Amino acid sequence: MTYIESLGAKACEAKRIIAVADTGRKNNALREIAAALREDSGSIISANKIDLEAARENGMSPSMQDRLMLNEARIEGIAGSVEELINLEDPVGKVESGSVRPNGMRITKVRVPMGVIGIIYESRPNVTADAAALCLKTGNAVILRGGKEAYHSNKCICGIMRSAAARAGFPEDIIQFVDDTTREVTTELMRCSKYLDLLIPRGGAGLIKAVTQNATVPVIETGVGNCHVYVDESADIEMAVNITDNGKTQRPSVCNAVETLLVHKNIAEKFLPAVKAKLDEHNVELRGCDRTRSILGECVVPAKEEDYAVEFLDYILAVKVVDSIDEAIDHISRYSTGHSECIVTNDLANSEKFKREVDSACVYVNASTRFTDGGMFGFGAEIGISTQKLHARGPMGLYELTSNKYLIDGSGQIR
């Protein structure tokens, strides 16, 4: 039996116990985990420092280092996210529908755990806690394969959670961590269909592509976010500036950050200087079309076509002046990854048109794309943001980590 097969076998044993646990037991385990994360925050920070030092030595960008970094405040946020799940409804066992057939059979559709979920993710150690907690609440066992950039942080967090789950009366193996970060072992995890019921990649375009091309386990794609803001000709300029600035600079290294700004030609001469002044406070590099450069000058880098297709995850923003809302929607349709898009407008007809015609998981009117997040949507923590349409779309919380089964009660009926 290989290393991955041994993890899978242990997960399958553990899932039988967690799958039938009642909500009270699962919530008690979440309390233990939250308390343990706070109590052992010093150990987590020490492990994280090792990862951060390696990141600096390897030339990781400042924005990606920020994504990796943990401190007391962020650990408190992680623990708080775990606790939020306690107050959320447990979807397991929920009756979705039911009917009585003419022959007297009673058919009931109920929510059930997925089983064993594998998660492959990159340099965000908070995902370790979020993913494990969500899986626990939904009665799933989980196998976590984090990126090597956050290896020490992830391993420490996972160890703390395993011990806390054991204190709550569950097998430690409801949460497992892949120690080996080699490509061969990762590929084996992608193909571990004997034990895994679902695989979720969470990270950049390269990771998503590798998983979808190699996996034989069912996959939900998450994470890649080439997100857009379109400033309509009727937009309130101050609002549009604030939404663009928040979407780009509040945390540029995350998937719901804005990467492309589209501006209607009739508002461009007033709006572009205003938004540039705000973005200059964060030294944002603008890559713009010819019309953008004619308004803002040589300080704008000439945009190449590929700039409109890039998830920069940095203080870089592609800009384009468009003739109409239809051109903006066409541009989004061509370059978007289906994550989150925003229109800033005071035109009701245009807002409805944008919501109707833009085919992304989350479509905003007059609000920042940074709200595409499980916590912001009231789901507690999230396992990721799905950019596909099967079986989940958008921020994936508890409900999206369950499936369904049919329970049929009869009294001797035969066909």
C-alpha positions as CSV (number, residue, x, y, z in Angstrom):
1,M,0.0,0.0,0.0
2,T,1.4,3.4,-1.0
3,Y,1.6,6.4,1.3
4,I,-1.5,8.1,-0.3
5,E,-3.4,4.8,-0.2
6,S,-2.7,4.5,3.5
7,L,-4.1,8.0,4.1
8,G,-7.1,7.1,2.1
9,A,-7.8,3.9,3.9
10,K,-7.6,5.6,7.3
11,A,-9.8,8.4,6.1
12,C,-12.4,5.8,4.9
13,E,-12.4,4.2,8.4
14,A,-12.7,7.6,10.1
15,K,-15.5,8.8,7.8
16,R,-17.8,6.1,9.0
17,I,-17.7,7.6,12.5
18,I,-17.9,11.3,11.7
19,A,-20.6,10.7,9.1
20,V,-23.1,9.5,11.8
21,A,-22.1,11.9,14.5
22,D,-24.8,14.2,15.7
23,T,-24.5,18.0,15.5
24,G,-23.8,18.4,19.2
25,R,-20.7,16.2,19.0
26,K,-19.4,17.9,15.9
27,N,-19.9,21.4,17.5
28,N,-18.1,20.3,20.6
29,A,-15.1,19.3,18.4
30,L,-15.2,22.7,16.7
31,R,-15.1,24.4,20.2
32,E,-12.1,22.3,21.1
33,I,-10.3,23.2,17.8
34,A,-11.0,26.9,18.2
35,A,-9.7,26.9,21.8
36,A,-6.6,24.9,20.8
37,L,-5.7,27.2,17.9
38,R,-5.8,30.2,20.3
39,E,-3.9,28.3,23.0
40,D,-1.1,27.2,20.6
41,S,-0.9,30.4,18.6
42,G,2.7,30.8,19.6
43,S,3.6,27.4,18.0
44,I,1.7,28.4,14.8
45,I,3.5,31.7,14.6
46,S,6.9,30.1,15.1
47,A,6.2,27.6,12.3
48,N,5.0,30.4,10.1
49,K,8.2,32.3,10.6
50,I,10.1,29.4,9.1
51,D,7.9,29.5,6.0
52,L,8.1,33.3,5.7
53,E,11.9,33.3,6.0
54,A,12.1,30.7,3.2
55,A,9.6,32.8,1.1
56,R,11.8,35.9,1.4
57,E,14.9,33.9,0.5
58,N,13.1,32.5,-2.6
59,G,12.0,35.9,-3.8
60,M,8.3,35.5,-3.1
61,S,6.5,38.8,-3.9
62,P,5.4,41.0,-0.9
63,S,1.7,40.4,-1.7
64,M,2.1,36.7,-1.7
65,Q,4.1,36.9,1.5
66,D,1.2,38.7,3.0
67,R,-1.0,35.9,1.9
68,L,1.3,33.5,3.8
69,M,1.8,35.5,6.9
70,L,0.1,34.6,10.2
71,N,0.0,36.7,13.4
72,E,-2.1,36.8,16.5
73,A,-4.9,38.7,14.9
74,R,-5.1,36.4,11.9
75,I,-5.0,33.3,14.1
76,E,-7.8,34.8,16.2
77,G,-9.7,35.3,12.9
78,I,-9.2,31.7,12.0
79,A,-10.4,30.5,15.4
80,G,-13.4,32.8,15.1
81,S,-14.3,31.3,11.7
82,V,-14.2,27.9,13.3
83,E,-16.5,29.0,16.0
84,E,-18.9,30.7,13.6
85,L,-19.7,27.2,12.1
86,I,-21.1,26.1,15.5
87,N,-24.0,28.5,15.1
88,L,-24.8,27.6,11.5
89,E,-27.3,25.0,10.6
90,D,-26.0,21.5,10.1
91,P,-27.1,20.4,6.6
92,V,-26.5,16.7,7.3
93,G,-29.9,14.9,7.6
94,K,-31.9,17.8,6.3
95,V,-35.0,16.6,4.4
96,E,-34.9,18.1,1.0
97,S,-38.2,16.7,-0.3
98,G,-40.5,13.8,0.0
99,S,-43.4,12.1,-1.6
100,V,-45.7,9.1,-1.3
101,R,-46.1,7.0,-4.5
102,P,-49.4,5.6,-5.7
103,N,-48.2,2.1,-4.5
104,G,-47.7,3.5,-0.9
105,M,-43.9,3.8,-1.0
106,R,-42.6,6.8,0.9
107,I,-39.6,8.5,-0.8
108,T,-37.5,11.0,1.2
109,K,-34.5,13.0,-0.2
110,V,-32.0,13.9,2.6
111,R,-28.6,15.6,2.7
112,V,-25.6,13.4,3.5
113,P,-21.8,13.9,3.8
114,M,-19.7,13.5,0.7
115,G,-17.4,11.1,2.4
116,V,-13.6,11.6,2.0
117,I,-12.6,15.0,0.5
118,G,-9.1,15.8,-0.8
119,I,-8.0,19.4,-0.9
120,I,-4.9,20.7,-2.7
121,Y,-4.1,24.3,-2.0
122,E,-1.2,26.8,-2.2
123,S,0.3,29.3,0.2
124,R,-2.6,30.2,2.5
125,P,-2.3,28.4,5.8
126,N,-5.8,29.6,6.9
127,V,-7.2,27.2,4.4
128,T,-6.0,24.3,6.5
129,A,-8.2,25.3,9.4
130,D,-11.2,26.4,7.3
131,A,-11.2,23.3,5.2
132,A,-10.9,20.9,8.1
133,A,-13.5,22.7,10.2
134,L,-16.0,22.7,7.3
135,C,-15.5,19.1,6.6
136,L,-15.9,18.2,10.2
137,K,-19.2,20.0,10.6
138,T,-20.5,18.3,7.4
139,G,-19.5,14.8,8.6
140,N,-16.6,14.4,6.1
141,A,-13.1,13.1,6.5
142,V,-10.5,15.3,4.8
143,I,-7.0,14.9,3.4
144,L,-5.1,18.1,3.1
145,R,-2.2,18.7,0.7
146,G,-0.9,22.3,1.2
147,G,1.8,24.0,-0.8
148,K,5.4,23.7,0.2
149,E,5.6,27.4,0.8
150,A,3.4,27.0,3.9
151,Y,4.5,23.5,4.8
152,H,5.5,24.2,8.4
153,S,2.5,26.4,9.1
154,N,0.0,23.8,7.7
155,K,1.6,20.9,9.5
156,C,1.4,22.7,12.8
157,I,-2.2,23.8,12.4
158,C,-3.2,20.3,11.2
159,G,-1.5,18.7,14.2
160,I,-3.3,21.0,16.6
161,M,-6.7,20.3,15.0
162,R,-6.1,16.5,15.0
163,S,-5.3,16.5,18.7
164,A,-8.3,18.7,19.5
165,A,-10.6,16.3,17.5
166,A,-9.3,13.4,19.5
167,R,-10.0,15.2,22.8
168,A,-13.6,15.6,21.5
169,G,-13.9,11.8,21.0
170,F,-13.3,11.5,17.2
171,P,-10.5,9.7,15.4
172,E,-7.6,11.9,14.6
173,D,-7.8,10.6,11.0
174,I,-10.9,12.6,10.2
175,I,-8.2,15.2,9.5
176,Q,-5.0,14.2,7.7
177,F,-2.1,16.1,6.2
178,V,0.0,15.0,3.3
179,D,3.6,15.3,4.5
180,D,5.1,14.7,1.1
181,T,4.8,17.7,-1.2
182,T,6.5,16.0,-4.2
183,R,4.7,16.1,-7.6
184,E,4.5,12.3,-7.7
185,V,2.6,12.1,-4.5
186,T,0.3,14.9,-5.4
187,T,-0.5,13.3,-8.7
188,E,-1.3,10.0,-6.8
189,L,-3.7,11.9,-4.6
190,M,-5.5,13.3,-7.7
191,R,-6.0,9.7,-8.9
192,C,-6.9,8.1,-5.6
193,S,-10.5,7.3,-6.8
194,K,-10.6,4.2,-4.6
195,Y,-10.7,6.3,-1.5
196,L,-11.5,9.9,-2.4
197,D,-15.1,11.0,-3.2
198,L,-14.2,14.6,-4.1
199,L,-11.1,16.7,-4.9
200,I,-11.0,20.4,-4.5
201,P,-8.0,22.4,-5.8
202,R,-7.7,25.9,-4.3
203,G,-5.1,28.2,-5.8
204,G,-3.8,29.8,-9.0
205,A,-4.4,28.9,-12.6
206,G,-1.4,26.5,-12.8
207,L,-2.7,24.4,-9.9
208,I,-6.2,24.3,-11.2
209,K,-5.0,23.2,-14.6
210,A,-2.7,20.5,-13.2
211,V,-5.5,19.1,-11.2
212,T,-8.2,19.1,-13.9
213,Q,-5.8,17.5,-16.4
214,N,-4.5,14.8,-14.1
215,A,-7.4,13.9,-11.7
216,T,-9.5,10.8,-12.0
217,V,-11.4,11.9,-8.8
218,P,-14.4,14.2,-9.3
219,V,-13.1,17.8,-9.1
220,I,-14.7,21.1,-8.2
221,E,-12.6,24.0,-9.6
222,T,-12.1,27.0,-7.4
223,G,-10.1,30.1,-7.0
224,V,-8.9,31.7,-10.3
225,G,-10.3,35.2,-10.3
226,N,-9.9,37.6,-13.2
227,C,-12.5,39.9,-11.7
228,H,-13.8,43.1,-13.4
229,V,-15.3,46.4,-12.4
230,Y,-17.2,48.2,-15.1
231,V,-17.9,51.9,-14.4
232,D,-21.0,52.9,-16.3
233,E,-21.6,56.4,-17.7
234,S,-24.1,57.1,-15.0
235,A,-21.9,56.0,-12.1
236,D,-21.3,58.1,-9.0
237,I,-17.6,58.9,-9.4
238,E,-16.7,58.8,-5.7
239,M,-18.5,55.4,-5.3
240,A,-16.7,54.0,-8.3
241,V,-13.3,55.2,-7.0
242,N,-13.9,53.6,-3.6
243,I,-15.2,50.3,-5.1
244,T,-12.2,50.1,-7.5
245,D,-9.7,51.0,-4.8
246,N,-11.1,48.5,-2.3
247,G,-11.3,45.7,-4.9
248,K,-7.7,46.2,-6.0
249,T,-5.8,47.3,-2.9
250,Q,-7.5,46.0,0.2
251,R,-5.8,42.6,-0.4
252,P,-4.5,42.2,-3.9
253,S,-3.3,38.6,-3.5
254,V,-6.7,37.0,-3.2
255,C,-9.0,35.6,-5.9
256,N,-11.8,38.2,-5.4
257,A,-9.5,41.2,-6.0
258,V,-10.1,43.3,-9.1
259,E,-7.8,42.7,-12.0
260,T,-9.4,44.7,-14.8
261,L,-11.2,48.1,-14.8
262,L,-13.6,48.9,-17.7
263,V,-14.7,52.5,-18.0
264,H,-17.4,54.0,-20.2
265,K,-16.0,56.6,-22.6
266,N,-18.5,59.3,-21.5
267,I,-17.2,59.2,-17.9
268,A,-13.6,58.3,-18.5
269,E,-12.1,61.9,-18.5
270,K,-13.6,62.6,-15.1
271,F,-13.2,59.2,-13.5
272,L,-9.8,58.0,-14.6
273,P,-7.8,60.9,-13.0
274,A,-9.8,60.5,-9.8
275,V,-9.2,56.7,-9.5
276,K,-5.5,57.1,-10.5
277,A,-5.0,59.5,-7.6
278,K,-6.5,57.0,-5.2
279,L,-4.6,54.0,-6.6
280,D,-1.3,56.1,-6.5
281,E,-1.5,55.9,-2.7
282,H,-0.7,52.2,-3.1
283,N,1.6,52.5,-6.0
284,V,-0.7,50.5,-8.3
285,E,0.7,50.0,-11.8
286,L,-1.8,50.8,-14.5
287,R,-1.7,48.9,-17.8
288,G,-4.1,50.7,-20.1
289,C,-5.5,50.9,-23.6
290,D,-4.6,53.9,-26.0
291,R,-7.6,55.9,-24.8
292,T,-6.6,55.4,-21.1
293,R,-3.1,56.6,-21.9
294,S,-4.4,59.6,-23.8
295,I,-6.2,60.7,-20.7
296,L,-3.7,59.7,-18.0
297,G,-0.5,60.1,-20.0
298,E,2.8,58.1,-20.3
299,C,2.7,57.0,-16.7
300,V,0.3,54.2,-17.9
301,V,2.0,51.2,-19.3
302,P,0.6,50.2,-22.7
303,A,-1.7,47.2,-22.2
304,K,-1.1,44.0,-24.1
305,E,-4.0,41.8,-24.9
306,E,-2.7,39.2,-22.4
307,D,-2.9,41.7,-19.6
308,Y,-6.7,41.5,-19.8
309,A,-6.5,37.7,-19.2
310,V,-4.1,37.8,-16.2
311,E,-4.9,37.2,-12.6
312,F,-2.1,39.5,-11.3
313,L,-2.6,39.0,-7.6
314,D,-0.5,42.1,-7.2
315,Y,-0.7,45.9,-7.3
316,I,-1.3,45.9,-11.0
317,L,-4.5,46.8,-12.8
318,A,-5.5,46.5,-16.4
319,V,-7.7,49.4,-17.7
320,K,-9.8,49.8,-20.8
321,V,-12.1,52.5,-22.0
322,V,-15.2,51.0,-23.7
323,D,-18.0,52.6,-25.9
324,S,-20.9,50.9,-24.2
325,I,-22.2,48.5,-21.6
326,D,-22.4,45.9,-24.4
327,E,-18.7,46.2,-25.1
328,A,-18.0,45.9,-21.4
329,I,-20.1,42.7,-21.2
330,D,-18.4,41.3,-24.3
331,H,-15.0,42.0,-22.8
332,I,-16.0,40.2,-19.6
333,S,-17.4,37.3,-21.5
334,R,-14.1,36.9,-23.4
335,Y,-11.6,37.3,-20.5
336,S,-13.4,36.5,-17.3
337,T,-12.7,33.3,-15.3
338,G,-16.4,33.3,-14.1
339,H,-15.6,34.5,-10.6
340,S,-16.9,37.9,-9.7
341,E,-17.8,41.0,-11.7
342,C,-19.2,44.4,-10.7
343,I,-21.0,47.3,-12.4
344,V,-21.1,50.8,-10.8
345,T,-24.1,52.5,-12.1
346,N,-27.2,54.6,-11.3
347,D,-29.1,53.2,-14.3
348,L,-31.5,50.6,-13.2
349,A,-31.9,49.1,-16.7
350,N,-28.1,48.8,-17.1
351,S,-27.8,47.2,-13.7
352,E,-30.5,44.6,-14.6
353,K,-28.9,44.0,-18.0
354,F,-25.5,43.4,-16.4
355,K,-26.9,41.0,-13.8
356,R,-28.8,39.1,-16.5
357,E,-26.1,38.9,-19.1
358,V,-22.8,38.5,-17.2
359,D,-22.2,34.7,-16.6
360,S,-20.1,34.6,-13.5
361,A,-20.6,33.0,-10.1
362,C,-21.1,36.4,-8.4
363,V,-22.4,39.6,-10.1
364,Y,-22.4,42.8,-8.1
365,V,-24.2,46.2,-8.5
366,N,-22.5,49.0,-6.7
367,A,-20.5,46.8,-4.3
368,S,-16.9,45.5,-4.1
369,T,-16.0,42.1,-5.5
370,R,-14.1,41.6,-2.2
371,F,-17.4,40.4,-0.7
372,T,-17.2,37.1,-2.6
373,D,-16.3,35.2,0.5
374,G,-18.0,32.5,2.6
375,G,-17.8,34.6,5.7
376,M,-19.2,37.7,4.1
377,F,-22.1,35.6,2.6
378,G,-22.9,34.3,6.1
379,F,-21.6,30.8,5.4
380,G,-18.9,30.9,8.1
381,A,-15.6,29.7,6.7
382,E,-15.5,28.6,3.0
383,I,-13.8,25.7,1.3
384,G,-13.2,27.8,-1.8
385,I,-15.1,29.7,-4.5
386,S,-16.3,27.5,-7.3
387,T,-16.1,29.0,-10.8
388,Q,-17.8,26.0,-12.4
389,K,-21.5,25.1,-12.5
390,L,-21.5,21.5,-11.2
391,H,-22.0,20.6,-8.4
392,A,-21.5,24.0,-6.7
393,R,-21.0,27.6,-7.8
394,G,-19.7,30.6,-5.9
395,P,-18.5,30.5,-2.2
396,M,-18.8,26.9,-1.0
397,G,-19.9,26.5,2.6
398,L,-21.5,23.7,4.5
399,Y,-24.3,22.8,2.1
400,E,-21.9,22.5,-0.8
401,L,-19.9,19.8,1.0
402,T,-22.9,17.5,1.2
403,S,-24.7,15.3,-1.4
404,N,-28.0,13.7,-1.1
405,K,-29.5,10.2,-1.0
406,Y,-33.0,8.8,-1.2
407,L,-34.6,6.9,1.6
408,I,-37.5,4.6,0.5
409,D,-39.9,3.1,3.0
410,G,-42.1,0.3,1.8
411,S,-44.5,-2.3,3.1
412,G,-43.6,-5.2,0.8
413,Q,-44.1,-3.6,-2.6
414,I,-42.6,-5.4,-5.6
415,R,-42.4,-4.4,-9.2
